């Protein structure tokens, strides 16, 4: 997404920028953080590929699950919250260069495209499919969030922040509401807040893996944070704000988690095993994301933004910004590669348990992770350069 370098501040509904900012500038720190979480995501999808018949509960059962998997799960938990928040940042900066009508058109096209992509293409690439299923995953959720932003961007910036904060902080109050199939509101509630399987009369099940309510709050907060990237906020001040925000969210998480009364399922002490007790403390609910899940993940995201703001232009920032400059391309590419690798292994070695192929150890997942970084980087770098070179091709911005 092309981002801008100027914005008039906190416009009222429908207001236009007083001065049109220069278009076509990408902020490397945003791309670098987005690229970092995309690289993290590869690790989790590799686990799902090679350990497909080893379910990892959510939150993780720390009494039975291998600690390395639990720690890796916590690491990749950063991906979705940071990516959704950065999508909100990108929408804010896109709005800075465009009228509200142009932004509405972009959000409508982009949102519908992502939703269709998840339903008609990505559902076929997710692992473990044993019957026709439409998986409404993170790409679907982002698409829905973009459609909701069509309405939110017409509000004052402070109102958008307030709505996002109320949703993120308060949505766990809705957890006791659990509807059953047959209730006329069940499909809508499953899409909003209750992860569930919806049976359709057409023989295709719909799994609401990413209920969208909490993610709407995250993208709204990200949209507000986009104002911190504008010229009226100095680089030093921006770094200070994101550092304080990140540390505040992490400290708030620890305090609220110690209380053990709101925001997620309680943690517990594993007798004689302090490390597994710690894993219980950081094992959080992602589907839908709890308040306590979002606080540390967004907190680390804020710290990453501050860090990459300081080290722009370094080899690390340059490399990661390649992944972050073409995130949808990388997302589709790596899912296709993993599916090809899996079925190749299945054809050569056959199923290891009578049903699927599986490697013998999580260490093999780590080996494949290291081995795939460069092969996936090269085509992503090519596409990222193509986006920068061919700005006349409008369709490229959607990837």
C-alpha positions in Angstrom: 0.0 0.0 0.0 1.3 3.4 -0.9 1.5 5.7 2.1 1.7 9.5 2.4 3.8 11.9 4.3 1.3 14.5 5.4 -2.2 14.8 6.8 -4.3 17.7 8.2 -4.8 16.1 11.6 -8.3 15.1 12.9 -10.8 15.9 10.1 -14.5 15.9 10.7 -16.6 13.5 8.8 -16.1 13.9 5.1 -13.5 16.6 5.4 -10.7 16.8 2.9 -7.0 17.4 3.6 -6.2 21.1 3.5 -2.9 20.4 1.7 -2.5 17.4 -0.5 0.6 15.4 0.6 3.1 13.9 -1.8 2.1 10.4 -2.8 4.2 7.4 -3.6 6.4 7.2 -0.4 6.7 3.9 1.5 7.6 4.0 5.1 10.3 1.3 5.5 9.8 0.8 9.2 6.1 -0.2 8.6 7.2 -2.6 5.8 10.0 -4.0 8.0 7.7 -4.8 10.9 5.1 -6.3 8.5 7.8 -8.4 6.9 9.1 -9.5 10.3 5.7 -10.9 11.3 5.3 -12.6 7.9 8.6 -14.4 8.5 7.3 -15.4 11.9 4.1 -16.7 10.3 6.1 -19.1 8.1 7.2 -21.0 11.2 3.6 -21.7 12.3 2.5 -22.7 8.9 5.4 -25.1 8.6 4.3 -26.7 11.9 0.9 -27.1 10.5 2.4 -28.7 7.4 4.7 -31.2 8.9 2.9 -31.8 12.2 -0.6 -31.6 10.8 -1.9 -34.4 13.0 -0.6 -32.9 16.2 -3.3 -30.5 17.3 -2.2 -27.4 19.3 -5.1 -26.2 21.4 -5.8 -22.6 21.9 -4.8 -21.7 24.5 -2.1 -24.3 24.4 -2.3 -27.2 26.8 1.0 -26.6 28.6 0.7 -29.8 30.6 1.0 -32.0 27.4 2.4 -29.9 24.6 6.1 -29.8 23.8 7.5 -26.5 25.3 9.3 -25.6 22.0 5.9 -25.6 20.2 4.3 -23.5 22.9 7.1 -20.9 22.7 6.9 -20.9 18.9 3.2 -20.5 19.1 3.6 -17.4 21.4 6.1 -16.0 18.9 3.8 -16.4 15.9 0.9 -15.0 17.9 2.4 -11.6 17.1 1.5 -12.0 13.4 -2.2 -11.4 13.1 -2.6 -8.5 15.6 0.4 -6.6 14.3 -0.6 -7.2 10.7 -4.2 -6.1 11.2 -3.1 -3.0 13.2 -0.6 -2.1 10.4 -3.4 -2.5 7.9 -5.3 0.2 9.8 -2.1 2.4 9.7 -1.9 1.9 6.0 -5.5 2.8 5.4 -5.1 6.1 7.4 -2.1 7.0 5.3 -3.8 6.1 2.1 -6.7 8.4 3.1 -4.2 11.2 3.4 -3.6 11.1 -0.3 -7.1 10.6 -1.4 -10.6 11.8 -1.1 -13.1 10.0 1.1 -14.8 8.7 -2.0 -11.6 7.3 -3.4 -10.7 5.7 -0.1 -14.2 4.2 0.1 -13.8 2.7 -3.4 -10.4 1.3 -2.5 -11.6 -0.2 0.7 -14.6 -1.7 -1.0 -12.6 -3.3 -3.8 -9.8 -4.4 -1.5 -12.1 -5.8 1.2 -14.3 -7.8 -1.3 -11.2 -9.1 -3.1 -9.7 -10.4 0.2 -12.9 -12.1 1.2 -13.3 -13.8 -2.2 -9.6 -14.8 -2.1 -10.1 -16.5 1.2 -13.3 -18.3 0.2 -12.4 -19.5 -3.4 -8.6 -19.9 -3.3 -7.0 -19.9 0.2 -9.5 -22.4 1.7 -8.1 -24.9 -0.7 -4.6 -24.3 0.5 -5.1 -24.7 4.2 -4.0 -28.0 5.7 -6.0 -30.7 7.3 -9.1 -30.4 5.1 -11.0 -33.7 5.2 -14.3 -32.5 3.8 -15.5 -29.5 1.8 -14.9 -26.5 4.2 -14.7 -22.8 3.7 -12.2 -21.5 6.3 -12.9 -17.8 7.2 -9.3 -17.0 8.3 -7.3 -13.9 8.8 -7.5 -12.7 5.1 -11.3 -12.9 5.4 -11.3 -11.0 8.7 -9.1 -8.2 7.2 -11.5 -7.9 4.3 -14.5 -7.5 6.6 -12.6 -5.0 8.7 -11.9 -2.9 5.6 -15.6 -2.8 4.8 -16.3 -1.7 8.3 -13.7 1.1 8.0 -15.8 2.5 5.1 -18.1 3.7 7.8 -15.6 4.4 10.5 -13.4 6.8 8.4 -16.3 9.2 8.2 -16.0 9.8 12.0 -13.6 12.1 13.8 -10.3 10.4 14.6 -10.9 10.5 18.4 -14.2 8.7 17.9 -12.5 6.0 15.9 -10.0 5.5 18.7 -12.7 5.3 21.3 -14.6 2.7 19.3 -11.5 0.6 18.8 -10.6 0.9 22.5 -14.0 -0.1 23.7 -14.1 -3.1 21.4 -10.7 -4.4 22.3 -11.0 -3.8 26.1 -14.6 -4.9 26.4 -15.4 -7.7 23.9 -14.6 -10.4 26.5 -17.7 -9.4 28.4 -19.6 -11.0 25.5 -17.9 -14.4 26.0 -20.7 -15.9 28.0 -23.0 -15.5 25.0 -22.8 -18.9 23.3 -25.4 -19.5 20.7 -26.3 -23.0 19.3 -26.9 -24.1 15.7 -30.6 -23.6 15.0 -30.7 -20.2 16.6 -31.5 -17.6 13.9 -28.6 -15.4 15.2 -26.1 -18.2 15.3 -24.4 -17.6 11.9 -24.0 -13.8 12.5 -22.8 -14.3 16.1 -20.3 -17.0 14.9 -18.9 -14.5 12.4 -18.7 -11.7 15.0 -17.5 -13.4 18.2 -18.0 -17.1 18.6 -15.7 -19.4 16.7 -17.9 -22.1 15.3 -18.7 -24.5 12.5 -21.7 -23.5 10.4 -23.3 -26.3 8.4 -24.9 -25.1 5.2 -27.6 -26.9 3.1 -25.2 -27.1 0.2 -23.0 -29.7 1.9 -20.1 -27.2 2.5 -19.2 -26.3 6.1 -18.1 -22.8 7.0 -15.6 -22.4 9.8 -15.4 -19.0 11.4 -11.8 -19.3 12.5 -11.3 -15.5 12.9 -14.5 -14.0 14.4 -14.2 -10.4 13.3 -15.4 -8.2 16.2 -12.1 -7.9 18.1 -10.2 -7.4 14.8 -12.4 -4.5 14.0 -11.3 -2.9 17.2 -7.6 -3.6 16.3 -7.8 -2.1 12.9 -9.6 1.0 14.3 -6.7 1.5 16.8 -4.2 1.0 14.0 -6.0 3.6 11.9 -5.6 6.0 14.8 -1.9 5.2 15.2 -1.4 6.1 11.6 -1.5 9.8 12.7 1.8 9.3 14.5 3.6 8.8 11.2 2.8 12.3 9.9 5.2 15.2 9.6 3.8 17.1 12.5 5.1 14.3 14.7 8.9 14.2 14.8 10.8 10.9 14.4 12.0 11.1 18.0 8.5 11.8 19.3 7.1 9.0 17.3 9.7 6.6 18.6 9.0 7.8 22.2 5.2 7.3 21.7 5.5 3.8 20.4 8.1 2.8 23.0 5.8 4.1 25.9 2.8 2.4 24.3 4.6 -0.9 23.9 6.0 -0.9 27.5 2.6 0.2 28.9 0.8 -2.6 27.1 3.3 -5.2 28.3 3.2 -3.9 31.9 -0.6 -3.7 31.8 -0.7 -7.3 30.5 1.4 -8.6 33.4 -0.7 -6.8 36.0 -4.0 -7.9 34.5 -2.8 -11.5 34.0 -1.6 -11.7 37.6 -5.1 -10.7 38.8 -6.4 -13.7 36.8 -9.9 -12.4 36.7 -10.7 -10.8 33.2 -9.5 -10.9 29.7 -8.8 -14.6 29.2 -9.1 -18.1 30.7 -7.2 -18.3 34.0 -3.6 -19.4 34.1 -2.5 -22.1 36.5 0.5 -23.5 38.4 2.0 -26.7 37.1 3.3 -28.3 40.3 7.1 -28.9 40.2 7.5 -27.2 36.9 8.1 -23.4 37.0 8.7 -23.3 33.2 5.4 -24.9 32.3 3.8 -22.5 34.8 5.3 -19.6 32.9 4.0 -21.2 29.7 0.5 -21.3 31.2 0.9 -17.6 32.0 1.6 -16.7 28.4 -0.8 -19.2 26.7 -3.6 -17.0 25.5 -6.8 -17.3 23.5 -6.5 -16.3 19.8 -9.8 -17.4 18.4 -11.3 -14.9 19.0 -8.4 -12.8 20.3 -8.8 -12.0 24.0 -7.9 -8.7 25.5 -4.9 -10.4 27.2 -3.8 -11.9 23.8 -3.9 -8.5 22.2 -2.1 -6.5 24.9 1.3 -8.2 24.6 1.2 -8.8 20.9 0.3 -5.2 20.1 2.8 -4.1 22.7 5.6 -5.9 21.0 4.3 -4.5 17.7 4.7 -1.0 19.0 8.2 -1.7 20.2 9.1 -3.2 16.8 7.8 0.0 15.1 10.0 2.1 17.4 13.0 -0.1 16.9 12.8 -0.2 13.1 12.2 3.5 13.0 15.7 3.9 14.5 17.4 1.4 12.2 15.9 2.2 8.9 18.3 1.6 6.0 20.2 -1.2 7.7 20.5 -4.6 6.1 18.0 -6.1 8.4 15.4 -3.4 7.8 16.0 -3.6 4.1 15.6 -7.3 3.9 12.5 -7.5 6.0 10.8 -4.6 4.1 11.0 -6.8 1.0 8.6 -9.3 2.6 6.5 -6.4 4.0 6.3 -4.7 0.7 4.5 -7.6 -1.0 2.7 -9.3 1.9 -0.2 -10.8 0.0 2.1 -12.2 -2.7 4.3 -13.8 0.0 1.2 -15.2 1.8 -0.1 -16.9 -1.3 3.4 -18.0 -2.4 4.4 -19.7 0.8 1.1 -21.5 1.2 1.4 -22.9 -2.4 5.0 -24.0 -1.7 4.1 -25.7 1.5 1.3 -27.6 -0.1 3.5 -28.7 -2.9 6.2 -29.9 -0.5 3.7 -31.7 1.7 2.1 -33.6 -1.2 5.5 -34.4 -2.7 6.6 -35.9 0.7 3.3 -37.8 0.9 3.7 -39.3 -2.6 7.3 -40.3 -1.9 7.1 -41.7 1.6 3.4 -42.4 2.1 1.4 -41.6 5.2 3.2 -42.1 8.5 0.1 -42.8 10.5 -2.3 -44.3 7.9 -3.7 -40.9 7.1 -1.1 -38.1 6.7 2.6 -37.6 6.3 4.4 -36.2 9.4 8.0 -35.6 10.3 9.3 -37.3 13.4 10.4 -34.2 15.4 9.7 -30.5 15.7 13.4 -30.0 14.9 12.6 -30.9 11.3 10.2 -28.0 11.2 13.0 -25.6 12.3 15.3 -27.1 9.6 12.7 -26.5 6.9 12.1 -23.0 8.3 15.8 -22.0 7.8 15.9 -23.8 4.4 12.9 -21.9 2.9 13.7 -18.3 3.9 16.0 -17.5 1.0 14.0 -19.4 -1.7 10.9 -17.5 -0.6 12.7 -14.2 -0.4 13.9 -14.2 -4.0 10.5 -14.2 -5.8 9.1 -11.9 -3.1 11.9 -9.4 -3.8 11.2 -9.6 -7.5 7.5 -8.9 -7.0 8.3 -6.1 -4.5 10.6 -4.4 -7.0 7.9 -4.8 -9.7 5.4 -3.0 -7.5 7.8 -0.1 -7.1 8.7 0.0 -10.8 5.3 -0.3 -12.3 3.2 2.2 -10.4 1.1 2.5 -13.6 -0.4 -0.9 -12.9 -3.0 -0.1 -10.3 -3.9 -3.8 -9.6 -0.4 -4.3 -8.1 -1.3 -2.2 -5.1 -3.7 -4.9 -4.0 -0.8 -7.3 -3.3 
